[in-house]
Amino acid sequence: MIHIIGGGLAGCEAAWQAASMGVPATIHEMRPVVATAVHKTDRLAELVCSNSFRGDKLDNAVGLLKEEMRRLGSLVMRVADEVRVPAGAALAVDREKFAEGVTAAVTAHPLIRVERGEMPRLPRVDEMSPLIVATGPLTSTSLSADIAAFVGADHLAFFDAISPIVLAESIDMSKVFCASRWGRSLGPKSTSGVDFRESEGKSTPEVDLGDYLNCPFTEPEYRAFHQAIVSAEKAEVHDFDKTKFFEGCLPIEVMAHRGEDTLRFGPMKPVGLTNPHTGRRPYAVVQLRQDNLAGDHFSLVGFQTQLKWGEQGRVLRMIPGLEHAEFVRFGMIHRNTYINGPTVLDDTWQTRARRDLFFAGQVSGVEGYVESAASGLIAGRNAARLSLGLAPVAPPRTTAIGAMGYYVSHADPKHYDPTNITFGIMPPLDPPVKSKHERQLATSERALRALDGWIAETSLAGTLS
């Protein structure tokens, strides 16, 4: 039996992996007995930020990580693939169906048990062992304090912000257009209830118009929008003077304050898009991504924000096409906590001070849905191996999932920040490949060969379900 504190992506994946190896697992999830500031339901694996799992092709590192997880029998990837929604070359999911799917699979498994209630401290070895801490970025205050005492140092922390979601029927379709950047598209066509062709005055057979709704800006519109953001009132955040944001998920107002064109070279970049109404590239653009399978909710891509809700309504309705938008959810900000992985963890996700104790998910110092689930995947397998009397093992560094574990355990602890998976933390090719695209594909090919070999060598292939 292994025990897992936390029923998020990492915790559910860890339990699934252990159970797939024949080892019983108990997930201890505090919700709904103890609520958090951002969760809305009692479901496991609830997505509180974006509904995007990011790129899904082998020419980017997170696409490689997804493929590795699929080959390792990932529950998170299986459900995500089942409930994906149109998102160009990315994998995005219906957030409600995703949580429902993971919850159903976990609770139906005969070797997995879910217990509801807060775990206020780290259980001792004689109480729960092996143990995985996968409490996520919103670890409760009491458990967080106990973890800090265990690791011998204060938690590091940063703030994370959530994008708004708008009701599809409130979007002015005469002002927006459908397109994926550079025409890249994967998965099903849009299932939105809005008839894009009719809204754009076209009567044509069904064609792939792209997976995003694009709200195009002229230069004057963009300049006015930027000014509105920088002058808008922000919500108060505890310890705001020491606020540290994750660079890959900056609020729009933080980016706007860095310079007038920062947004236009960031989430509002117009490259790869042509406005069919004008035949030209927009000066800037806000992309809307389908948020559920029904297609009646769209999220603003890259528009994390800490503006007050009233200010959000005023500012975001300056976006062309959203003048009369109805917001299903406004953006918000919440505190993320994580340990200093290089001082605490090995690349097996075990703690150095207590070998039966593992950390996984964002609390371990990774960033992103996929990375969190991947860390839980390896932690779950290794906790199960301990339970079976086997030594924990780490995947090769030449794999994305192995490189991530190596980074978390070997980065410079004095300048440690959470990271998404990137090709940059993987060993370079030998001999090197000059073309960036070919180099990325070659790195992915090398990784998948190494992963297949590792699965065979560690005799795990027959334990997958």
N, C-alpha and C positions, 0 to 999 in steps of 0.2 A: 504494500500500500504506500502510495506517495500522497502528500498533502500539498495543495496549492492555495495560496492566499491571493484572491483576485480572480474574477470571472470575466476579464476582458479578452482581447485578442490573444495575448500571450498565454494567459491562464487556460483558456479553452483549448488552444492548440497543444499546450503541454499535457493536459489531461488526455486529449485524444491520442497523442503519440504514445503515452504510457499505456493506455488501455489497448491500443493496437498491438502492443508488445505483450499483452496478457497480464499487465500489472494494474490492479485496481487504483483508482485515483479519486480523491475527494477535493472538490473545489469549495473554498470558503469565501462567499461573496457577501459583503455587508449590505448591499442594496436588496430590497427596499427598507430593511430595518433601519439603516442609517443612510440618509440621502446625500448626494453631492450637489454642488452648485450648478452643474451643467447636465447631468443625466436626467432623462425624462421618463424612463420606464424601468421595470425590474428585469428586463431581458439581459441575457449574457451578450457580450461582444457588441454592445451598443456603440455606434459611431457618433461622437459628439461634435466633431469638427467637420471636415469635408467628407463627401461621399466618394472621393477619388483615391484609388490605390496607385495612381500615377502610371507611367509608361508600361506598355505590355509587349514590347518588341525586344529582340535580343541585341539591338544596337544601343541599348541603354542599360545601366547596371541594375535598376530596379526591375526591369523586364527579365533580366537574367535571374535575379533572385526569385522572382515568381516561378519561373520554370524549374528552378532547383527545388523549390518547395512542392511543386506539383509532383515531381519525381520522388519526393520523400513522403508522399501521401498526406499532404496538408489538408486539414478540414477547412481552414480559413479560405484557402484558394479554391477548394471544391465548391463551397457555397458562393463565394464571390463570382465564380464563373457562371454559376446557375442563375444569379440574379443581376447580372451586369446590365447596364443601361448604356445608350450611345454616348461615347466620349472620345471620338477620334481615335488616335493611336494609344489612348490610355485605357485603363480598366477602372470604370466607375460602377457603383452598385446602387440598387434601391436600398437605402439604409435600413428601412423597417423590415423588409423581407430578408435582408442579410442577418440582422439580429435574430429574427424569428427562425431562420434556417439553422444558424449555429446553435441556438438554444434547443431547438427540437432534436438535433443530432446528438448533442451532449447529454440531454436528459433521457434520451431513449437508449443510450448505450448501457448495457448491463453492468459494466465495470466502472462506471462513473457515477458518483453521487455529488449532489450539490447541497451544501448547507448554508442557510442564510443567517447572517449575523456578523457583527464586527469582531475582528481579531485585534484586540487592543495592544498586543505585544508579540514579539517573536516567540513562538513556542520553543521549549527546551528540546534537546535531542531525545530525551526519554519520553517526551510528549508527542512529538510529530517528527518523523524522520523516514525517508528523505523529505525535505521541505523546499518548495519553490515560492519565492516572493515575487508576485506578478501584479502588484497593486496599482500599477499605472501611475500617471502623473498626479492623481488626486488622492494619494495615500492619506489616510486619516491622521489627525494630529497626534494622537497617542502612539499609533504604530510608527509614524514617521519619527517621533522622538526616540523610540526604542531602537529603530534601525540606525539612527544617527549615533546613538551610544554604542551600538555594536561595531559600526565601521570605524569608530574612533575619531570622527570628524563631522562637522556640520554638513548637511545636504547642500549640494549646489542647487540653484533654482533659476528658472526663467519663466517668463509669462507667455502664454499662448493665446491666440485670438481666433474667433470663429466667424466664418463668412455668413452674410444674410442669405435668406431663401425667399424667393418671390413666387406668387401664384401665377401660373402660366396664362390664365385667361385675362389677367390684368396687364399683360405686355402688349404694347402697341405694335402689332406685327407689320404695319406699314412702314415702320422706321428701322426695323432690324432685318438682318438677313442670315440665312443658314449657311454655314461653312465650317470645315475643319481646316486648321492652319496647314498650308501646303497641300491640302487635299488628302491628308492622312486620315484614315478611318479604319476602325476595327469593330467587329461585333455587329449587333443588329442595328437596323435603321431606327430613327427616332420613333418612339411609340406615343409621343405627345398627342393629347387630344386636340391640339391646335393644328388646323390644316394649313401648313406653311405655303403650299402652292397657291391655294385659294386666297390666302392673306396677301400674297405678293402679286396678285392679279394675273396669275398664270393658270392655264388650263392645259396641263401636259401629263403624259403618262408618269407613273411613279419612277422617280430617279433618286439617286443618292445625293441629297443636297448638302450633306455635312451634318456633323453631330452637335454643333454648338450654335446657339443664337448669338449673333454679334451686334452689339450696339455701337454704331460708328459715330465718332466725334469729328467735327471740323476744328480747326485751330482755335478760333474764338471760344467755342464750346468747351474745349479742353482747358484753356486758360482760366475760364470762369469756374470750372469744376475744381481745378487745382486750388484756386484761391478759396473756394468754399470749404474744402477739406482742411486747409491749414488754419482757417479761422474758426472752425467748428469747435464746440465744447466737448471735451473728452470725459468719459466716466472716470470716477476716482478709483484708484487701485491702491491697496495697502502696500506700503513700502515702494510707492511709485518712484521716489527719487533714486532708488537702486534698481529700477526695473531693467531686466536683461531679456531681450527678445531673441528667439531663435531666428537666425538670419534667413532661413528658408521659409519662414512663415511670418514675415513682418506685417504689422497693421498698415493699412494704406496711409494713415496719417503720419506714421513714422517715416515711410518712404517719401511722402510728399514734402516733409520738412527737410529732407536731404537735398532737394533741388527741384526746380520746376519741371524738369523732364525725366526725373527718376521713375515715375509711374509709367511714362510713355516708353521707357526702355525696360520696364518690368512687366507687371500683370496687364498693362494696357497697351503693350506693344502691338502694332498693326501688321508686322511682317508676316508674309505668307497668306494675306487675306486681301481680297478685292471686293469692294462694295458693288453688287450688281446693279444698284440704282444709279451709280455714277460712273461705273467702269474704272474707278481708280481706287488706290489703296487709301483707307481712312487715315486721318492724322493720328488718331488713337482709337482704341476700341475696348469695350468691356465685354467679355465673353460670359455667357450664361450656359451652365451645364445641367442637363436633365438630372434630377435628384431622386426620382423614383420611377418604377416601371410604368405607372399610370401616366406619366408625363405631365402631371398637373403642377409639379413643383420644379423650379429651376434655382440653382445656387449661383452666386456671383463668383466666378473663378478668381482666386487670388485676392479676394476683397475682405480679408480678415480686418476687423476694426474694433476699436475700443471707444468709438464715439457714443455719446449718450443716444438713447433710442430716438428721442424726438429729433435730434440733429441728424441721425441716420436717415430718417424719413425725409427730411428736408433736402439733404445733400444728394442722396441716392436717387431721388426723383428728378434730379438734373440730368441724369443719364438719358440720352435719346432712346425713346421706347419705353421708359419706365416712369414717365411723367405722372401716371395714374396707378402706379404699381401698388399692389396689396402684398405686404410682407408677412409670410408665414412665420418667419423667425428673423429677428434682428441679430446683428453680430454681437458678440460679447467676448470678454477676456477672462481667463482663469489662470491660476498658478500651476505650473508644472514643477515637480521635484524629481531629482535623480541623484544617484550616488556617483562618487568619483570612481568609475569603473577600474581604471588602471591601478588604483591603490587597493582594490578590494577583490577583483575577479580574476579568474583564469579564463582561457579561451574555451573551456568547457562550460562556462557560465557558473561554475562553482566558486564559492568564496574561499579565499585562502585560509581564513581563520577557522572555518568550520566546514569540513569537506562534504557534509550531507546537506548543506544549505546552498541554494541556487538563487540568483536573481534573473529576472527576464522581463521584457517589455520596457516601456519608457522609464520606469524607475531604475533600470539597469544602465541607462545612459545611451539608448538608441533613440532615433527620432523617426516617426512615420509608422503608419499602420502595418505595412508589409514587414518592415524591420522588426517591429514589436512581435508580430506573430512568428517570424523566423527565429528570434531568440528563444521564444517559448517552445518552438519545435525542438531545438537542440537541447534546451534545459530539460524538457519532458523526457526525451529519449535517454539522456544521461542520468536523470533521477531514476528512471525505470531500470537502467543498467545497474545502478547501485543496488536497487532493491533485489535484482536478480543475482547479485554477487559478482557483477562484471565491472571492469574499470570504465569510467567515462572516457569518451573519445571526442576529439574535435575534428571537424571536416578540414580538408586541405585548405591552405591559405589561397590557393589558386581558384577556389570557388568563391562566389559572392558571400555565401552564408558563413564560410570559414574565415574570410577576410574581415567580415564584420565582427566576429568574435575576437579575432586577433587585435583589431583596432581598439575595441572596448577594453581589452586587458593590457595593451601595450602602448597606448598613446601617452603623450607627455602629461602627467597628472597635474602639473602646474598650470597648464593652459588647456585643460580638458573641456570640450564642449560636445553635446550630443551631435550625432551626424546621421544623415541619410546614407544609404549605400551608394558608393561611387566607384567608378573604375580606378580612381586615383588611389584608393587604399588597397588595391590588389597588386600583386607583384607584376612588374613589366614583362612584356613578351621578350623572349630570347630565341632568335634574333628579333630586333624591333621591326615594326611595320609602320611605314610612313603615313599612309592614308588613315585619317582619324576613323572614318566609317569602317574600313577594313580592319583596323586595329581593334575596334570595339567588337566586331563580329568574331574575330580570331580569339579575343580574350574570352568571349562567351563560349565558343567551341571548346577551348582548352578547359574551361571551368566544368562544362557538362561531362566531358570525358573523365576528368578527375573525380567528379561526384559519382558517376556510375561505378568507377573503380573502387571508391571508398565504400559505397553501399555493399558491393560484393565482398570486399575485404573484411568488413565488420559484421558480415552475416546478418544484415538487417533486411535484405530484400524480401525474405520470406515472412517477415513479421508485419508487413504493411497491410492495411485494410482499406 
